[in-house]
Amino acid sequence: MKKLLFQYAVDKDFLAAVGYAAGRLLPATGRMLKYRNILAALSAINNRDAVTSNMPVRVRIAPISVCNYRCLFCEIHKDNILYPDRSRNIFTMDDLQAYEHMLSHAYNLSFYGGSEEPLLNKYFGSFVAYLKKKYGMRMAVTTNASVLSKELADIFVEYGFDTVLISYHAGTAGTYKELMTGDIEKVNRNIAYLARRKLERNRKKPAIDLNFALHKKNAGEYREILGRAKEFGARYVQVNRYYGGRNRLQDKKVSFEYDTENGNLVLDDIYRAAADTGVRLQPARPRYWRSDTAAVQWNPEDVDTGRKCYEPWLSIHFNPVLDDENCHYVGVCNRAELFKVNYRKADLGRDGFQAIWNHPVLQYLRKTVHSPAGNALCRFCKNRKTGTLRNVDEKQYAMHRDTAITRFFEECAAGNVKGSPMAGVEVLTENPHSDRKYQDVIELLEREASGI
C-alpha cells in the first residue's frame, strides 16, 4: 500500500508540488527532517531534477566486510578468490557519525552488503541505540542470525529495532549445513530467544522475517520452514526464486528456470501450505516462472522502456571494499558501483556529501534513466532477459553487465561528465568485481597449479 501511495504521489504533478510546499513548512531539525526529505524527494522525482535538493531516503550500509558462513549460493566464493586477504572494514561509532548528516535525513537504514554478516560488527548494538534515540530511524538488518546474541536481541527489543530479515534457506539440519554451512539449531535458539523477549516485553518490534530462496536443492524443505515461521511468530516468509551467479551451486543447475513447470507446482504447494498453517508469504501471490525462461536469447534492444526507476533520487548504498581499508563502494542500485569512498578521509558533511550525491555522474544517471535512449547501465537493467540470464548463464550475464558498466562510464567521459576532485573519493570507470578480473585470477591459479 505504501508503494502504491508513493507511486500515485510521484505521478501527480499537483500532489508532488503541494507536498514539496508543505514539506518546507516542516521543521528542518530533529525527527521531522526525514518527512521533509521524503516530500522533497517526491518533488525531485516528479520534476526529474538532475540536481536534487533532497538527501537519500533509503540508505544501505555494510558495517563489516567479512562473513562467518560460506553459503553455497553466495558469491563469497568468487570474492574470496579475488580477495584472499579481504579487508575487514569494521565500521565504528566514529565512522557512523561521519555519515550523520546524510543519516539524519534518511527514512530507512538497512545493514547489508552482500557476502558479509552485519552482526559480526561488535558495535552494532551501539549503532541501534544511538540512531533510535536520536532520530527514531527505521532500521533493518539482513543476517544469518548465527551471532544474534541475547545481548543484541535485548537491544533490538528495547529500542524497537524494526526488521530482522533472516536468511533461512533450509528447514532441516542436514540441508542447512550443506547449503548454508552453519548450525540450524543454534540459529533456531537465537531466533526463539528474540521472539520470546518480544512476548515478555509485549513488543511488536522487531518484526522477524524469514528469507527463503527457492531452488531444487531446498524445495522439499518448505514445510519445516513454514513451521519455524509459525513458531517464531514471523511476520512473513519471503519466497524468492534462486538468484544465480558465481557460486558453488550454479554448475548444479538448481534453478527452476531449467524446469519451470515443476517449479510452479512447488510454488503452488508452498502457498497452499502457508494458507493452511496461517503463515503469511511475501509476495502475497506466487510469482510464477514463465515457460520460456531456460533458453535465453539475449537481445540488447529488448528493453522495457516503460519501466520506471526512482533509485537515483531515493537510495544510496555503501558496499564492502574487500582490498582496501576504511572504504566503501557507493552506488544507488544493485547493478553498479559508481564511487569508492574512504570514509575516514572524505568530507561526508553537508557540502561534501552533496558533492557526491549531486556528482555529475549521478546527474547524468538521473537525466538518462527515463530518457528514450537511456544509458548503457539502465538499458541492461531494464532488458527483459537480465534476471533470467543471471540464473541460467552467469558467464554471459557477467559479460553483459561488465560491458554495460564500462560503457556507462565511457558515456560519461564522452559527454565530459566529470566533477572536481574530492579527497577520499574516487570515481570508478568499470566494475571493480568484474568477471574479467575473476577469470584472470582463475587462469593464474590454474597455471600455478600446473607448474607453468
Steps between C-alpha positions, in 0.01 A plus 500: 500500500782743585661435161169564322448828685856607425460415131172692488659807655796484261273484196285797603666835434261688727548265795876506463503881490266533798700239690823687436345831613360334811832337571674836511272595789623208707786563743840439343626342820455191709276213402294707256795523262428158349140591413603832351761307301247247365280781367801668338590167337147463359530842341847428360382174343193664355709780349778260393750733668860415414619704797275412789444688823400190692735256667472121462181360650628143515855422613679165506830453680730202532642533855762230443654318202520140624264210561508191720303292247593368157151445356520304177269743318697813600764678294730496803686220320578731208589779744740277692680402180531863391592620849652215705616752763177697506487810719275491805390865486339503843282811517532686833278754672732776377458369145123493538497856628703610197190407297266673741395794282365255242355262760313780678286543185446133418170323560642149490843350568579139420815314593604266223776476246495172315748237614535626857328453836407836658459369854868404514565871557547535876363855495166403343299533820647846559394608150143395573479676835657821368292535185172398660539742792612791284296460182242227553631361173343193340765230484530153352770237485552197277672229703556128528418542873787273607647783710167652607601498867269547797660840558420613146150356514434694822622822335279438196194457721587786735548760224238375256735393221264457208581193290727198526504319165651157559653296220324168556544294187450153644283346770698197613841476661659299218385718211574818695853379570549404135364822350583761764793331679361590844319347797122533467439406864712791621320733262161373616594560865608856419179580314286334768663717768426817301139390449462417870642837611248678278218312671639561848531874435171513308677653201416467131850587385721384355301326231654162428500408131645186343659513155459176303668491157334208325691259278515126434732421793269647766157464338407213731568704815217751483278326758774518762567864414133592530482315830793696639346825379186416696706411808701825484194718440657617174324781321542315172724273297650660191479243221765600250612311196865392499721783379800361314853617446856398581446249780530133594150406382488650154655202320244268660220681313285528811282781364144414403569711193609161360171335601237770521201266501611318815619824654154652464344187652731537801396865533135394503575244773680760711218751477236238580699379800546856624126566475428181693743589780421871516848618399519817291716494189666779305400551224139428592448309173744265326737660255509227240775414258419543134525190287769640269761601756762226457597599144613862511559679172664827603378796300649834612200679352242301702472777758194588704518875445178551696653366819553778754791515739527758778814370670727788384282739703419276794775255586866476574703188581832477681636159410807304611843569356696178538852614411532831685445627853239750622325509164159450346391468142208731436209452263127558484389155385622140489628524142812711536738673735561862403753624756751375752500701823753491782267594784788607724645738242198630309290797610157343557346805663235712330708649219722198450214256483298724268800504266472121480118479494480758221821397328488542119500120461182476706356800317556315172332191642195701607479672161511176305330235714161579343609656171408317177863417421585432863853410599693174471461408866125556524438335164673187631294505819173553311569227247224243526749212515741634761359320804462166324845523344663529841329180615585282200822641350709688753792547259291667233321704766832620643631590156196713415495661844871589498470637145197710596681649800811585296290655224309707753823656622617543139178689430577725796852564368374567146256757639773660710312390811751548776511676831767677698746270678398422858728371772421138584261459205579312180269489199507149355532409133406131506354227719753449784384137529497429127487148365812575296696552820357178641593305188853645506548379858357156417736464203796609714413243769464228236842584351658495845337165577628347177849643549488713186 
